[in-house]
Amino acid sequence: MNSSELMHHECQIYVILGGRLEKPSPFAQVCLILNIIINIFTFPFTANLNVLVIIAVKTKRRLRAHKSNIAIALLATTDLVAGSFAQPVFIAGLISILVNYNSDLCPFMALRSLINMLVGVSILHMLLISGERYLAIKRPFAHISLVKESNLLIASALAWLLPLILNVIYFSFVEKKTAFVIIDNTIMFLSVAASIAYCHFSVYLETRRHRRQIADQQVTQETRKQLLKDKRAFKVTSLIVAAILLCSLPMIVFKIVITKFPSLVPLEEKYMLFLSITSMNLLNSFIDPIIYAVRLRKFRVAFIDNITCGTTTLVEEEENEMRIARPPENEELRLEER
């Protein structure tokens, strides 16, 4: 049996990476240990912080009143799956590789498919969040009629369904995997292009126009407050999009490189890149709730209230907020005007 036939009968993870990894070098062992430490430290926070996001939007009417927060909670469900299931399994896989160099990596194939699906779901939710902001700022009347909680739930369900279908097809049609990798990458590219090139750039131009209107005193005080709130929401959306792209694009580039140029990267480096980039995908689920907590005042207050089991009064919530060293909302508006 020649090498190509052997690779055909191997687990797909070895086919993708180009062979089995022999005893790792000291550098590779350091990479494995660092990935294990980072994931062990972050995965409890990933799960708990995303649970807080979901509970906050579910229980706080003032958060649920803003459709952008519902879209954020829907993204948090994806991050919760990554933090509560995918990340612990990934940690166990890293430890098994470190302890036993010849351990079977076939279980990584299922984990890789799950993470690829979660990356796809995250990117599609990024498109959902960007689209919601686009309608809110560019098409406010359409936003009122189209962006409803039921519609957001349907869009989120479709964002889960499409990557799931692609992964099922990927495993079902063994001989045509390359074609479906191309389809998957094309869908992700179009989602990113629609989110960044169209929705996000259009909203950026609109917020700049709003800034000039505010500077020229061309709007009422009530309109000014709304425009500044939209501007802050756009900044949060920008950070979410940047985090998802920063953590997701390396895997897309990696898949393209090892598919088109399999001999370009040595085997050990290929394994370390694969494991490190997978770790980056999972860390995005840890970064997202931190963005909400740092940039959105109402989420911070809701987190504190949920951690204290809802026993704090409104006055105590405001005092807790002041301890986090963030100015109250009216002060934020004054700072924005400057």
C-alpha positions in Angstrom: 0.0 0.0 0.0 1.6 3.3 -1.0 1.6 6.5 1.1 -1.3 8.1 -0.7 -3.5 5.0 -0.1 -2.3 4.9 3.5 -3.4 8.6 3.9 -6.7 7.8 2.4 -7.4 5.2 5.1 -6.1 7.4 7.8 -8.4 9.6 10.0 -9.2 12.8 8.1 -7.2 15.0 10.6 -4.0 13.3 9.4 -5.0 13.8 5.8 -5.6 17.5 6.4 -2.4 18.1 8.3 -0.3 15.8 6.2 0.6 12.9 8.5 1.1 11.8 12.1 3.1 14.0 14.5 6.1 12.2 16.0 7.7 13.3 19.3 7.3 17.1 19.4 10.4 19.3 19.8 10.9 21.3 23.0 9.4 24.4 21.2 6.3 22.4 20.3 5.9 21.2 23.9 6.1 24.8 25.1 3.4 25.8 22.6 1.2 23.0 23.9 1.7 23.9 27.5 0.9 27.6 26.8 -2.3 26.7 25.0 -3.3 24.4 27.8 -2.7 27.1 30.5 -4.5 29.8 28.5 -7.5 27.6 27.9 -7.7 26.3 31.4 -7.6 29.9 32.8 -10.2 31.2 30.4 -12.9 28.5 29.9 -14.6 29.0 33.3 -14.9 32.7 32.6 -16.1 32.1 29.1 -19.0 29.9 30.2 -20.0 32.1 33.2 -19.7 35.5 31.5 -21.8 34.4 28.5 -24.4 32.9 30.9 -24.5 36.4 32.6 -25.0 38.0 29.2 -28.0 35.7 28.3 -29.6 36.1 31.8 -29.1 39.9 31.7 -31.0 40.2 28.4 -33.6 37.7 29.4 -34.4 39.2 32.8 -33.8 43.0 32.3 -36.5 44.7 30.3 -34.4 47.8 29.7 -31.8 45.6 27.9 -34.4 43.6 25.9 -36.0 46.8 24.7 -33.0 47.4 22.5 -32.9 44.8 19.6 -29.1 45.1 19.4 -28.9 43.6 22.9 -31.1 40.6 21.8 -28.7 40.1 18.9 -25.8 40.2 21.3 -27.5 37.6 23.6 -28.0 35.3 20.5 -24.2 35.6 19.8 -23.6 34.8 23.5 -25.3 31.4 23.0 -22.7 30.4 20.5 -20.0 31.6 22.8 -21.6 29.6 25.6 -21.4 26.4 23.6 -17.7 27.1 22.9 -16.9 27.8 26.5 -18.9 25.0 28.2 -18.3 22.2 25.8 -15.7 22.7 23.0 -13.0 24.4 25.1 -12.9 21.6 27.8 -12.7 18.9 25.2 -10.0 20.9 23.4 -8.0 21.1 26.7 -8.3 17.4 27.2 -7.0 16.8 23.7 -4.0 19.1 24.2 -3.1 17.3 27.4 -3.4 13.9 25.7 -1.0 15.0 23.0 1.5 16.4 25.6 1.4 13.3 27.7 1.3 10.7 24.9 2.9 11.9 21.6 1.4 9.0 19.7 -2.2 9.5 21.0 -4.9 9.1 18.4 -6.0 12.5 17.0 -9.2 11.2 15.3 -11.4 12.7 18.1 -10.0 16.1 17.1 -11.8 15.7 13.7 -15.2 15.9 15.4 -14.0 18.8 17.6 -12.6 20.5 14.6 -15.9 20.2 12.8 -17.7 21.6 15.9 -15.3 24.6 16.1 -15.6 25.2 12.4 -19.4 25.2 12.8 -19.2 27.6 15.8 -16.9 29.9 13.7 -19.4 29.9 10.9 -22.3 30.6 13.4 -20.3 33.5 14.9 -19.6 35.0 11.6 -23.3 34.8 10.5 -24.3 36.3 13.9 -21.8 39.1 13.2 -23.6 39.7 9.9 -26.9 39.7 11.9 -25.6 42.3 14.4 -24.1 44.5 11.6 -27.4 44.3 9.7 -29.4 45.3 12.7 -27.2 48.4 13.2 -27.4 49.2 9.6 -31.2 49.2 9.6 -31.3 51.1 13.0 -29.1 54.0 11.7 -29.7 54.0 7.9 -33.3 52.7 7.7 -35.0 53.5 11.0 -38.5 52.9 9.7 -37.6 49.6 8.2 -35.8 48.7 11.5 -39.1 49.3 13.4 -41.1 47.0 11.1 -38.5 44.3 10.4 -36.3 44.0 13.4 -38.5 42.2 15.9 -37.5 39.6 18.5 -39.2 36.8 16.6 -37.4 37.7 13.4 -34.1 37.9 15.2 -34.7 34.4 16.7 -35.5 33.1 13.2 -32.4 34.7 11.8 -30.3 33.2 14.6 -31.8 29.7 14.0 -30.8 30.0 10.3 -27.3 31.1 11.3 -27.1 27.8 13.3 -28.8 25.7 10.6 -26.6 26.6 7.6 -23.2 25.7 9.1 -24.7 22.5 10.5 -26.0 21.5 7.1 -22.6 22.2 5.5 -20.8 20.1 8.1 -23.2 17.2 7.7 -22.7 17.4 3.9 -18.9 17.6 4.5 -18.9 14.2 6.3 -21.4 12.6 4.0 -19.7 13.2 0.7 -16.2 11.9 1.4 -14.9 12.2 -2.2 -16.0 15.9 -2.6 -14.7 17.5 0.6 -12.7 20.1 -1.3 -15.8 21.4 -3.1 -17.6 21.9 0.2 -14.6 23.6 1.8 -14.7 26.0 -1.1 -18.5 26.5 -0.6 -18.0 27.0 3.2 -15.2 29.5 2.7 -17.2 31.4 0.0 -20.2 31.7 2.4 -18.0 33.0 5.2 -16.3 35.4 2.8 -19.6 36.8 1.5 -20.8 37.2 5.1 -17.7 39.1 6.1 -17.9 41.2 2.9 -21.6 42.0 3.5 -20.9 42.9 7.2 -17.8 44.9 6.7 -17.8 46.3 3.2 -21.5 47.2 3.1 -23.2 47.4 6.4 -20.4 48.5 8.6 -18.9 51.0 6.2 -22.3 52.5 5.5 -23.0 52.9 9.2 -19.5 54.5 9.7 -20.3 57.1 7.1 -23.7 57.8 8.6 -22.2 58.2 12.1 -19.7 60.7 10.7 -22.6 62.7 9.2 -24.3 62.6 12.6 -21.2 63.9 14.3 -21.1 66.9 11.9 -24.8 67.6 12.6 -24.1 67.5 16.3 -21.1 69.8 16.0 -23.1 72.3 13.9 -26.0 72.2 16.4 -28.4 71.1 13.7 -30.4 68.7 15.8 -32.6 68.8 18.9 -31.3 67.7 22.3 -33.5 64.5 22.2 -32.2 63.7 18.7 -28.7 64.4 19.8 -29.0 61.9 22.7 -30.3 59.2 20.3 -27.5 59.9 17.7 -24.9 59.6 20.4 -26.4 56.3 21.7 -26.3 55.0 18.1 -22.7 56.1 17.8 -21.8 54.2 21.0 -23.7 51.1 19.8 -21.7 51.3 16.5 -18.4 51.4 18.4 -19.4 48.2 20.4 -20.5 46.5 17.2 -17.1 47.5 15.6 -15.2 45.9 18.5 -17.3 42.7 18.3 -16.7 42.4 14.5 -13.0 43.1 15.0 -12.7 40.4 17.6 -14.6 37.8 15.5 -12.5 38.6 12.5 -9.2 38.6 14.4 -10.0 35.2 15.9 -11.7 33.6 12.8 -9.8 34.7 9.7 -6.5 32.9 10.6 -8.3 29.6 10.5 -9.8 30.4 7.1 -6.4 31.4 5.8 -4.8 28.3 7.3 -7.4 26.0 5.6 -6.7 27.7 2.3 -3.0 27.4 2.6 -2.8 23.7 3.6 -5.4 22.9 0.9 -3.6 24.7 -1.9 0.0 24.4 -0.7 0.2 21.3 1.5 4.0 21.1 1.5 4.6 24.8 2.2 4.6 24.4 6.0 6.6 21.7 7.8 4.5 19.1 9.7 5.3 20.1 13.3 4.7 23.8 12.5 1.5 22.8 10.8 0.3 21.0 13.9 1.2 23.9 16.2 -0.4 26.4 13.9 -3.6 24.3 13.8 -3.8 24.0 17.6 -2.9 27.6 18.3 -5.4 28.9 15.7 -8.1 26.6 17.1 -7.3 28.1 20.5 -7.8 31.6 19.1 -11.2 30.6 17.7 -12.2 29.5 21.2 -10.8 32.6 22.9 -13.1 34.8 20.9 -15.9 33.5 23.1 -14.0 34.8 26.1 -13.4 38.2 24.6 -17.0 39.0 23.5 -18.6 39.2 26.9 -15.6 41.3 28.2 -16.4 43.8 25.4 -20.0 44.0 26.5 -19.0 44.5 30.1 -16.4 47.2 29.4 -18.3 49.2 26.7 -22.0 48.8 27.7 -22.9 50.4 31.1 -26.3 48.7 31.3 -24.7 45.3 30.9 -22.3 46.0 33.8 -25.1 47.0 36.1 -27.1 43.9 35.0 -24.1 41.7 35.7 -23.7 43.1 39.2 -27.4 42.7 39.9 -27.5 39.1 38.6 -24.3 38.2 40.6 -26.0 39.5 43.8 -29.2 37.5 42.9 -31.2 40.7 42.2 -31.0 41.9 45.8 -29.6 45.4 45.0 -31.8 48.4 44.7 -31.6 50.9 41.8 -29.6 53.3 44.0 -27.2 50.5 44.9 -26.9 49.6 41.2 -25.8 53.1 40.4 -23.3 53.1 43.3 -21.9 49.8 42.0 -21.6 51.4 38.6 -19.7 54.3 40.0 -17.2 52.0 41.7 -16.3 50.6 38.2 -15.1 54.1 37.4 -17.3 54.7 34.4 -19.3 57.9 34.2 -23.1 57.9 34.3 -24.9 58.1 31.0 -25.6 61.8 31.0 -21.9 62.4 31.7 -21.0 60.1 28.8 -23.2 62.2 26.5 -21.4 65.3 27.5 -18.0 63.7 26.9 -19.2 62.5 23.5 -20.3 66.1 22.6 -16.8 67.3 23.4 
